[in-house]
Amino acid sequence: MKKLIDYINNNVLVKVTSLQTASLLTKIIAGILTSKAIAIFIGAEGLALIGNLRNFVSSVQTISILGFYNGMVKYVAEFKDNTIKLSKALSTVFYVGFISTILVSAMCYFYADNINDIIFPTYNDYPYVIKIFSIVLPFYALNMFSFSIMNGFSNYKMLIIINIIGQILGLSITLLLIYQNKIEGALISVAIAEALICLITLVGIINRRSLVSLIKVKQISFNFLKKMSSYSIMALFSAVVLPLVLLAIRNYIIDNVGYKDAGFWEAMTRISKYYLMLINSLVALYILPRFSEIDKIKEFRKEVFGFYKTVIPIFGLGLIIIYFLRPFIVTGIFSDKFQPVENLFLWQLLGDFLKVLSIVIAYQFLAKKMFWHYIITEAFLVVMLYITSVYFIDIYGVKGAVIGHFVSYFIYYLVVLLIFGSSLFRVDSLNK
């Protein structure tokens, strides 16, 4: 893990480390304050509805831009000194993404009633929220297009500043809407939150306005679109399927246990998201680029076990502390009415520990473009997550959802170990 220290010390990102920390803390604080407002003004039932809408919004946003973001960042960085190739990349993603976003927006608008029935079971009052989301969706797509350009040009400082400003703006509007309109305000804030950053991003990218002249219809390249397809499909699969499965599990809890219990499970997943942010940032910052540059099994094994020896013990200790502090965490983030959430911590924490153990290894799928390995294992994971959750919910009620989370990641970890077992215990070339 000495490489991790060297990477942070030598990489351009060291210049914005403090800003990254500020951005992460801003995101966590914004999430906690929003959760507190929901607990005070809305309650567990409303939290379940908000969770469903958030999962739907997340999936549709990724579908609207066809999962282009990561691929776009890579190719902008690769072609930034080649005007012709850069023009093809920008033009293809902009126009294809624009058409896709408009089509998705139209479907959401005209089928708002049907969508409402899916994500708001027994509630028929919120089709207008879906329509609001459909109207602002193109602004989200434009925002992500601008973000990918700044990211590709390594404008990290501006990206982080925009994120911080966006989080503060989003938090302010969310709290105001919740205070004034309760559940309806919270739902509207979920629908418009990501699009609000668009204006800030456009201001941030103004120094790249010369790139506008490179975006031309005649420069659309189907060969480039084909190159993007693997990145697109992998991004679409992970970012679309998992939220939809979580939505399905939450609906199952609503139908078989109740809205309040679904809200408790949503509260637990929110807490999980908060403490996983730091470890996920570390993995994305170091593991993926490091795995991309190595080509020897010995180095791959060294990085995995190095991470296990240095980071995982600290992470595990943190989870133990969180478990014993769970009464204070639940009350602090939510309220006394969310006390039943304390019963969900054990299995959620165990599942999250296995999740981190597995994704550290599974990042090799992305780093080495192991397309079918990635798709098949991700599909296996989400199927197992749904099946085990439903099975244990029928037996243990809402606690079954977190038991299913643990069992799914336990099995997933075994599958990942099975795939990479020879790599982790053999010194050889990855290409052999």
Solvent accessible surface area in square Angstrom, and as a share of the most:
residue,aa,sasa,rsa
1,M,35,0.16
2,K,151,0.64
3,K,102,0.43
4,L,17,0.08
5,I,101,0.51
6,D,47,0.24
7,Y,59,0.22
8,I,56,0.28
9,N,90,0.46
10,N,127,0.65
11,N,40,0.20
12,V,70,0.41
13,L,24,0.12
14,V,66,0.38
15,K,160,0.68
16,V,7,0.04
17,T,57,0.33
18,S,85,0.55
19,L,41,0.21
20,Q,59,0.26
21,T,68,0.39
22,A,40,0.31
23,S,19,0.12
24,L,31,0.15
25,L,94,0.47
26,T,28,0.16
27,K,95,0.40
28,I,34,0.17
29,I,93,0.47
30,A,8,0.06
31,G,16,0.16
32,I,52,0.26
33,L,78,0.39
34,T,17,0.10
35,S,0,0.00
36,K,62,0.26
37,A,10,0.08
38,I,1,0.01
39,A,8,0.07
40,I,108,0.55
41,F,74,0.31
42,I,35,0.18
43,G,16,0.15
44,A,7,0.05
45,E,66,0.30
46,G,5,0.05
47,L,0,0.00
48,A,0,0.00
49,L,5,0.03
50,I,1,0.00
51,G,1,0.01
52,N,0,0.00
53,L,0,0.00
54,R,87,0.32
55,N,19,0.09
56,F,20,0.08
57,V,7,0.04
58,S,45,0.29
59,S,1,0.01
60,V,14,0.08
61,Q,15,0.07
62,T,19,0.11
63,I,65,0.33
64,S,0,0.00
65,I,19,0.10
66,L,49,0.25
67,G,3,0.03
68,F,11,0.05
69,Y,47,0.18
70,N,96,0.49
71,G,0,0.00
72,M,1,0.00
73,V,28,0.16
74,K,75,0.32
75,Y,18,0.07
76,V,0,0.00
77,A,44,0.34
78,E,102,0.46
79,F,16,0.07
80,K,81,0.34
81,D,138,0.71
82,N,61,0.31
83,T,84,0.49
84,I,118,0.60
85,K,101,0.43
86,L,6,0.03
87,S,4,0.03
88,K,78,0.33
89,A,0,0.00
90,L,0,0.00
91,S,0,0.00
92,T,0,0.00
93,V,12,0.07
94,F,62,0.26
95,Y,56,0.21
96,V,30,0.17
97,G,8,0.08
98,F,110,0.46
99,I,103,0.52
100,S,15,0.10
101,T,2,0.01
102,I,74,0.38
103,L,111,0.55
104,V,23,0.13
105,S,12,0.08
106,A,39,0.30
107,M,122,0.54
108,C,7,0.04
109,Y,82,0.31
110,F,154,0.64
111,Y,122,0.46
112,A,2,0.01
113,D,91,0.47
114,N,89,0.46
115,I,24,0.12
116,N,2,0.01
117,D,84,0.44
118,I,107,0.54
119,I,3,0.01
120,F,0,0.00
121,P,17,0.11
122,T,120,0.70
123,Y,70,0.27
124,N,114,0.58
125,D,89,0.46
126,Y,11,0.04
127,P,26,0.16
128,Y,80,0.30
129,V,0,0.00
130,I,0,0.00
131,K,72,0.31
132,I,51,0.26
133,F,1,0.00
134,S,4,0.03
135,I,107,0.54
136,V,27,0.16
137,L,1,0.00
138,P,39,0.25
139,F,103,0.43
140,Y,19,0.07
141,A,14,0.11
142,L,61,0.30
143,N,3,0.01
144,M,36,0.16
145,F,24,0.10
146,S,4,0.02
147,F,20,0.08
148,S,2,0.01
149,I,6,0.03
150,M,1,0.00
151,N,36,0.19
152,G,1,0.01
153,F,30,0.13
154,S,48,0.31
155,N,35,0.18
156,Y,57,0.22
157,K,119,0.50
158,M,64,0.28
159,L,13,0.06
160,I,19,0.10
161,I,57,0.29
162,I,2,0.01
163,N,48,0.25
164,I,27,0.14
165,I,80,0.41
166,G,5,0.05
167,Q,48,0.21
168,I,96,0.49
169,L,66,0.33
170,G,13,0.12
171,L,31,0.15
172,S,62,0.40
173,I,45,0.23
174,T,15,0.09
175,L,60,0.30
176,L,98,0.49
177,L,31,0.15
178,I,1,0.00
179,Y,139,0.53
180,Q,113,0.50
181,N,68,0.35
182,K,86,0.36
183,I,36,0.18
184,E,73,0.33
185,G,0,0.00
186,A,2,0.01
187,L,0,0.00
188,I,34,0.17
189,S,5,0.03
190,V,12,0.07
191,A,3,0.02
192,I,29,0.15
193,A,36,0.28
194,E,72,0.32
195,A,13,0.10
196,L,49,0.24
197,I,18,0.09
198,C,2,0.01
199,L,133,0.66
200,I,33,0.17
201,T,0,0.00
202,L,68,0.34
203,V,107,0.62
204,G,7,0.07
205,I,24,0.12
206,I,101,0.51
207,N,97,0.50
208,R,76,0.28
209,R,159,0.58
210,S,87,0.56
211,L,18,0.09
212,V,102,0.58
213,S,74,0.48
214,L,29,0.14
215,I,33,0.17
216,K,89,0.38
217,V,98,0.56
218,K,167,0.71
219,Q,41,0.18
220,I,49,0.25
221,S,18,0.12
222,F,157,0.65
223,N,120,0.62
224,F,11,0.05
225,L,46,0.23
226,K,158,0.67
227,K,115,0.49
228,M,0,0.00
229,S,47,0.30
230,S,35,0.23
231,Y,36,0.14
232,S,9,0.06
233,I,80,0.41
234,M,9,0.04
235,A,20,0.15
236,L,40,0.20
237,F,44,0.18
238,S,38,0.25
239,A,36,0.28
240,V,16,0.09
241,V,40,0.23
242,L,52,0.26
243,P,16,0.10
244,L,80,0.40
245,V,22,0.13
246,L,44,0.22
247,L,9,0.05
248,A,38,0.29
249,I,1,0.00
250,R,5,0.02
251,N,23,0.12
252,Y,48,0.18
253,I,0,0.00
254,I,15,0.07
255,D,103,0.53
256,N,85,0.44
257,V,57,0.33
258,G,21,0.20
259,Y,36,0.14
260,K,105,0.44
261,D,38,0.20
262,A,0,0.00
263,G,0,0.00
264,F,13,0.05
265,W,9,0.03
266,E,8,0.04
267,A,0,0.00
268,M,0,0.00
269,T,34,0.20
270,R,12,0.04
271,I,5,0.03
272,S,6,0.04
273,K,94,0.40
274,Y,15,0.06
275,Y,38,0.14
276,L,8,0.04
277,M,20,0.09
278,L,119,0.59
279,I,11,0.06
280,N,63,0.32
281,S,52,0.33
282,L,41,0.20
283,V,1,0.00
284,A,52,0.41
285,L,42,0.21
286,Y,2,0.01
287,I,0,0.00
288,L,56,0.28
289,P,47,0.30
290,R,25,0.09
291,F,0,0.00
292,S,59,0.38
293,E,119,0.53
294,I,3,0.02
295,D,72,0.37
296,K,96,0.41
297,I,4,0.02
298,K,118,0.50
299,E,62,0.28
300,F,0,0.00
301,R,70,0.26
302,K,133,0.56
303,E,4,0.02
304,V,1,0.00
305,F,65,0.27
306,G,10,0.10
307,F,0,0.00
308,Y,39,0.15
309,K,153,0.65
310,T,63,0.37
311,V,19,0.11
312,I,13,0.07
313,P,73,0.46
314,I,126,0.64
315,F,22,0.09
316,G,15,0.14
317,L,104,0.52
318,G,27,0.26
319,L,12,0.06
320,I,98,0.50
321,I,84,0.43
322,I,30,0.15
323,Y,56,0.21
324,F,139,0.58
325,L,83,0.41
326,R,59,0.21
327,P,52,0.32
328,F,150,0.62
329,I,38,0.19
330,V,1,0.01
331,T,57,0.33
332,G,45,0.43
333,I,17,0.09
334,F,0,0.00
335,S,24,0.15
336,D,108,0.56
337,K,168,0.71
338,F,2,0.01
339,Q,93,0.41
340,P,51,0.32
341,V,0,0.00
342,E,29,0.13
343,N,89,0.46
344,L,3,0.01
345,F,0,0.00
346,L,82,0.41
347,W,75,0.26
348,Q,8,0.03
349,L,9,0.05
350,L,73,0.36
351,G,0,0.00
352,D,1,0.00
353,F,61,0.25
354,L,23,0.11
355,K,50,0.21
356,V,1,0.00
357,L,20,0.10
358,S,0,0.00
359,I,34,0.17
360,V,0,0.00
361,I,0,0.00
362,A,11,0.08
363,Y,43,0.16
364,Q,3,0.01
365,F,1,0.00
366,L,61,0.30
367,A,16,0.12
368,K,66,0.28
369,K,109,0.46
370,M,48,0.21
371,F,44,0.18
372,W,166,0.58
373,H,83,0.37
374,Y,20,0.08
375,I,21,0.11
376,I,110,0.56
377,T,5,0.03
378,E,29,0.13
379,A,32,0.24
380,F,71,0.29
381,L,8,0.04
382,V,11,0.07
383,V,80,0.46
384,M,36,0.16
385,L,9,0.05
386,Y,82,0.31
387,I,97,0.49
388,T,11,0.06
389,S,1,0.00
390,V,28,0.16
391,Y,125,0.48
392,F,38,0.16
393,I,4,0.02
394,D,92,0.48
395,I,95,0.48
396,Y,123,0.47
397,G,21,0.20
398,V,21,0.12
399,K,72,0.31
400,G,0,0.00
401,A,2,0.01
402,V,0,0.00
403,I,15,0.08
404,G,0,0.00
405,H,22,0.10
406,F,46,0.19
407,V,35,0.20
408,S,0,0.00
409,Y,11,0.04
410,F,91,0.38
411,I,48,0.25
412,Y,5,0.02
413,Y,31,0.12
414,L,89,0.44
415,V,38,0.22
416,V,0,0.00
417,L,58,0.29
418,L,149,0.74
419,I,57,0.29
420,F,8,0.03
421,G,19,0.18
422,S,62,0.40
423,S,14,0.09
424,L,3,0.02
425,F,153,0.64
426,R,108,0.39
427,V,90,0.52
428,D,44,0.23
429,S,16,0.11
430,L,44,0.22
431,N,132,0.67
432,K,177,0.75
